[in-house]
Amino acid sequence: MVEENKNSISKIYLVAVVIFLMALAIVVKITNIQWVEGDTLRKLAKERSIKNFVIPANKGNIYSSDGSLLATSIPNYTIRFDAMAPDSKDFNKNIKPLSDSLAVLFGKSSSYFSSELTAARANKNRFLLVARDISYTEYMRIKSFPLFKLGIYKGGIIIDQKTIRKHPIGEIAQRTIGYERITPEGLPDGKGIEWAFRKYLNGKDGKVLKQKIAKGQWKPIRDVNEVEPQDGYDVISTIDVYVQDIAHHALLEQLEKYKADHGCVVVMETKTGHIKAISNLGRATDETYSETTNYAIAESHEPGSTYKLADLMTLLEDKKVDTSAVYNTNGGVVTYFGNRVVDSHEGGYGTISLAQGFEKSSNTVMVQAVYNNYKNNPSQFVNHLNSYGLNSRLGLPFKGEGKPYIPKPSDKTWSNISLPWMAFGYGVLITPLQTLTYYNSVANNGVMVKPQFVSEIKEWDRTVLKFNKKIINPKVCSQETILKLKAVLENVVKRGTASKLYSKDFSMAGKTGTAQANYGTNGGADKHYISSFVGYFPADVPKYSCIVVVHDPDASNNNYYGADVAGPVFKRIAQKIFTDSPTRNEVKNLDKKNPTQEKNYSDYYTKSQEKKNVIPNLKGMSGMDAVALLGNLKVKVKIIGIGKVKKQSINPGVAITSEATIILELS
């Protein structure tokens, strides 16, 4: 009996010791968690339940030179409701007026919203979708609604903000305006002005602290952001919407007519280098055309006869020959080392001067002139081409500028036919914009200016940065040579290959080009033509230079020549500018502020601050600005005409409704 009691007592002691050790271990663990691991665990818990979210800053706008919107950011909001946040008193008191307010704004019945909100509270839904894709104006109204105006914790309103980039003029110049994006691999990428000037446009992102309320669901902790986003600056481009519209549609019409693969057109202001219009259109599988590739900047190709201007400039500068020198076209065929150079005119042109050979784009004349004078020293000819900048990129701010190529005698690929082939634009590579820049230097009396797409950076009406004219070469050749080149370029239109373009109403000067492409691949089966025209207008006092290039036009009727395919686009642009609006773009003082642009800024800002639930007075506003303003108000828009608003179908002050569609007549 005594032995049994001893055993029982021993067992009790053993259990007590075990319990004591367990309690001690618990105390040690609690102490360790509290004082050793506590900070780490608290930080981990906080990271899993509370974290900062980025609020993207509104991008700055991109404007045309006349103050019209080319790209703009419109705030976009999603509204959700945490049905468990309000207390019973506030919920019951405000559910009816809140439902009434939502019904008025979104066009559904009050009972619908009342039922949704009540069901969400019964189901303890903390993330009920109230509305998505709403404008800033609608967002401000919703914030003032009963219950929601109490804020996040008392009112249960959850706000998610993002921005959407809009292009009010649609696809016109879309490739040059460009974009910024994140690739599927998570890398930043982009094109055009949006990408090149992103450091000005993007501003600085803000931060908002959110708390996790359910799986994948977060709501802001406070009514204010941790860091407010700072909007980006505005970029003022050199593009003129009026000229851009003319150029785009003139090119599109010709591409469709000739069923061409792709083409481009660029209009440059002679003195400043400002690009007033640029259009790049490529054919899709459905036979429509759209802006996909910036051919004018990126595509280096053999230019053909437009390169002959460099021949003539070099010959005249070196005083090898004058424009009056006479050449025999030899029946339209000359042969070099077993390779024939042929004129497009069967039978040649007989015996003609060098100037006439250029005007008629005679391959035989230009090749003879170059080869006979430089065959013993081809480096002299090549060095001159390089001195014009024809072997260098323009240094544009955009990615992907095509690289020009001029062969030189030291190259392993140099051969006996390299020099004569260069004389009529083969064996060399150059982009359309590089060609235009060279021709523009002749129009500009020898001063080569860099093409410019952006004139300044602004913060509303304050200039942050101004981009001045940049001179690439102050004098590409002598004034004597310039005068002779201008004369022959004008005669190309008056009596040469572009005589079909001649008009007594306005003068033009330029050069046609018709080149073969892919002539050496697949046995010549892939051969097609590149038709081009480059020049300037008016011929006597050049204001604009322009290049048009069309790739792979339908050659079934032998209408693939530069004068027939590209030339009409050039003429249509010149004609429209100088007959419809002859003085519209005159620049008298580059340092003087543009009153139209300044007024558009002021008008847009003023009207954007007006009462948000009524139609604003849009009369006199730029059509593009009016579209952006109405888009922010969620009003559907239909536009008739081009220019400024002269009439609006819904009068100013009328209340905005969800089904409202306003018709704007522009002139």
Secondary structure, DSSP 8 states (H G I E B T S, - for coil): -HHHHHHHHHHHHHHHHHHHHHHHHHHHHHHIIIIISHHHHHHHHHHHHEEEEEE------EE-TTS-EEEEEEEEEEEEE-TTSS-HHHHHHHHHHHHHHHHHHHSS-HHHHHHHHHHHHHTT-S-EEEEEEE-HHHHHHHHTSTTGGGHHHHH-EEEEEEEEEE-TTTTTTHHHH-EEEE-TTS-EEEEHHHHHTHHHHS-B-EEEEEEEEETTEEEESSSS-SB--B---EEEES--HHHHHHHHHHHHHHHHHHT-SEEEEEEEETTT-BEEEEEEEEE-TTS-EE--S-HHHH--B--GGGGHHHHHHHHHHTTS--TT-EEE-GGGEEEETTEEEE-SSTT---EEEHHHHHHTT-HHHHHHHHHHHHTT-HHHHHHHHHHTTTTS----SSTT----B---TTSTT--TTHHHHHTTT-S-BB-HHHHHHHHHHHHTTT-EE--BSEEEEEETTEEEEE----EEES-SS-HHHHHHHHHHHHHHHHHSTTGGG--SSS--EEEEEEEEESTTSGGGTT-EEEEEEEEEESSSS--EEEEEEEES---TTS--SHHHHTHHHHHHHHHIIIII-TTTT--S-TTS--HHHHHHHHHHHHHHTS-TTB----TTSBHHHHHHHHHHTT-EEEEESSSBEEEESS-TT-B--TT-EEEEEE-
